[in-house]
Amino acid sequence: MAVAARPNPQGVRPPLRRRGGRRREPIAHGAQVAVREIAAGDPIRKYGQIIGFAARPIPAGAWVHVHNVKADLFERDYAHATERPPVPP
């Protein structure tokens, strides 16, 4: 999963160095997008932390949000953004 650094209109394909295929719907700035297919039940991670689980299969390029993510009980480590990308200058 990736976090959109800018709005992504539906149908746009990210630059070659990025993954995720064509956007299946508009993705807002700061929203999560699947960069690969996610199977139902797979953990959803944001900055290295589990934030939920796929409620159904999520195709690459799809918006990842409450309509396709569920919150199950799981052990949390409460580490904050341990795998966040570097902030651009």
Sequence and secondary structure as in RCSB ss.txt:
>XXXX:A:sequence
MAVAARPNPQGVRPPLRRRGGRRREPIAHGAQVAVREIAAGDPIRKYGQIIGFAARPIPAGAWVHVHNVKADLFE
RDYAHATERPPVPP
>XXXX:A:secstr
 EE SS B TT    TTS S S SS B TT EE SS B TT EEEETTEEEEEESS B TT EESTTTEE     
      TT      
